[in-house]
Amino acid sequence: METICVSIVEDMAEIREGLRFLVNQTPGFHCLSVYGNAEDAFAHLLQDAPDIVIMDIGLPGQSGIECIRKLKLQDASLQFIIFTVFEDSDQVFEALAAGASGYLLKDAAPDKIIASLRELYEGGSPMSLSIARKVVNSFRAPEVAGKLSAREMEILNLLVKGFLYKEVAEKLFISIGTVRQHIHNIYEKLHVQNRTEAINKVFKSRG
């Protein structure tokens, strides 16, 4: 079984150690490192080379969002999932725009956390339900909705909710190739390169 290596950036020791224990006691997962602040994480995460970084937002000193932004500039392949108490729209979209691919609230159950890590590793964008709803609602902005077809909006909403390409294809009874073509069209219409940029563009269109 392939091992998913995880690093954790969380200032509260109890939560940090709880996450470390959860990751290490789950088959197929290993916690490489833990950090209590963004500065230490920035200094060492590139050398740790984790598959996924669990990142808190409200860290002492530099915020988790700023840490993600700086690390993504150093290594765009790093995968981040936010783990926080913040669920207001500004924080959500700022984190996604910085480069986070998932967003979980700290009331998430342990099995949800593990499932989300696995989903992110496999190419999804896992989010707590309330967060997914905020993101989906943002796609109703008239300026963006006018650019995309009903099918493209449908696919984009599913991707935001964390569905993989294969799952989108199965849900809509179309081929993976058709899903990829729709996604290509979406990115061209919005003049973006990836899902995070698409979300950021939609958020900006909300004013």
N, C-alpha and C positions, 0 to 999 in steps of 0.2 A: 504494500500500500504506500502511495506517495505521501510524504509528510508535508503538511502546510506549516511553514515557519512564521511565527507571529511576534511582533514587538508591541509593547504597550507604553503609552505616554499618558500618565494619569497622576495628579498630584495627591489625591487622597489615598493613603497607604492601604486602608481597608479594602477599598474598591480595586486598587492596583493588584494587591495580593490575591484577592478573590478571582480576578480575571486570570492571573497567572496560574492559579490552581485549576480553574475551569479548563483552560487551554491544555495544560500539561496532563490532566487526567482524562482527556478525550482522545481516543485512538485516532491516529492520523494527524495529530496536531502537536506542535512543540513551541514553547515560548522561548525565543532567543534572548530577549532582553526586556528590561523595564526601566522607565525613566520617570522622574517626578516633575520635570519641567521641560519646556521647549528648548532651552539653551543646550542642555545635556543631550537631548534627543538629536538636535541638529548636528552636534559635534560627532555623534557616533553611529547614527542610523544607516548612513551610507555604507559604513564598514560592516555593520551587522547583516545587511542585505536580506531583510525579511521579505516574505511573500506578501504580507499584509501588516499594516500598522493600525492599531486601535488608538485613536487620538481623542483626547478630551479637548474641549474648547477653552473652558475657564481655568487656565493654568496661571500660576504666579509668574509675573514678568511677561514675557512674550506669549501671545495667545496661540492656541493650537492651530487656528486658521492661518495665522502668519507663518507658523512653522511649516505647515503643509505647503504654502505658497513658495517658500524658500527652498524646501527640499525637492519639490517638483521641478524647479529650475535646474537643480543639480542632477536629478534623475527622474525623467518623466514616467518611467515604468513603475515607480513605487505606487503601491495601492493603499489607499487610506479609507478607513471607515470611522466616522465620527461616533463617539460614545459620550453623550452629554445630557444635561437636564434642560438645555436651551431648545425651545421649539418654535420661537417666533420666526416669521418668514425671512427677515433680514439675515439672521444668523444662518438659517438653512441655506439660503441661496449664496451667501458669501462663502460658506464652506464648500459648496459644490463648485462655485466659480474658481475657488482656490485650487481645486483638484481632487477633492474627496469623491469617492465613488459610491459610498454608502453612508447612511445616517440613522443611528439607533439612539433611542432615549434610554436613560439609565434604569428605567423600570422594566426593561426587556427581560424576559425569562431566560435562564441559562440555555435552554434548548434553542431558543430564538437567536441568541448570540452566536452559538456554534453553527446553526443553519445559515445564518447571514454571512459568517466568515467563509463557509464552504461555497455559498452562492457567489460571493464576490470573487473568490479564487477561480470559479468556473466561468466568470465573465458577466455576472449579473450586477445589479445596482440595488442591493437590499436597503430597505427603509422601514422604519416603524410606520404603521398604518396612518397615523395622524400626519406624519411628515409627507408620505406619499400623496395624501389628499391635497396638501398645500401645493405640492409641485404640480399635480395634475390640474388643479384649479387654475394655476398660472398659465397653463396652455390654452385657456379660454380667452386670453387677451385678443381683442379683435384684430390688431395689426398682424399678429402671427397667424391666427386662425385663417385670415384671408389669403395667406400665402400657401397653406397646405390643404390638400384634399381631405375628405372625411376619412378615407382609409389611412392616409399618412398620419393624421391626428390620432387615429385609433392605435396604430403601431407605436407611435411615440409615447402615448400614454401607458401602454403595456411595458415598454422599455423602462420608463421612469419608475414603474412599480416593481421593477427588478426581474421581469421575465427574460429568459434567455431567448436567442433567436429561434432555437428549435421549439421552445414552448410557445412563442408568438405564432409560429407557423402552424403548430397543432391547434392552437386556440382559434385561429382565423381560417383554418382549413386551406392553407396555401403552402407553397414550397418554401424552403429556407432561402432558395435563390430569389424568390419573389420578395421575401422580407428584406433581403440585402439590397435589392434594387430600390425598394421603397425608401430604405434608410439612406441610400446614396442620393436619391432625389430630395429627401428632407434636408440633408446637409447642404446640397447645392442651393436649394431655395433660401435657406437661412444663412448661407455663406459661412458655414462652420465646418470644422474638421472632425468633431467627435460629439458624443452625447453631452459631456460636461459643457462644452461651448454652446450647444443648442439650448440647454437649460439656462445658461447665463444670458443668452440672447433673448430668450422668452421673458426672463425676469426683468431685464432692462426695458423691454417693450411695455411692461406694466406701469412704467413711470415711477 
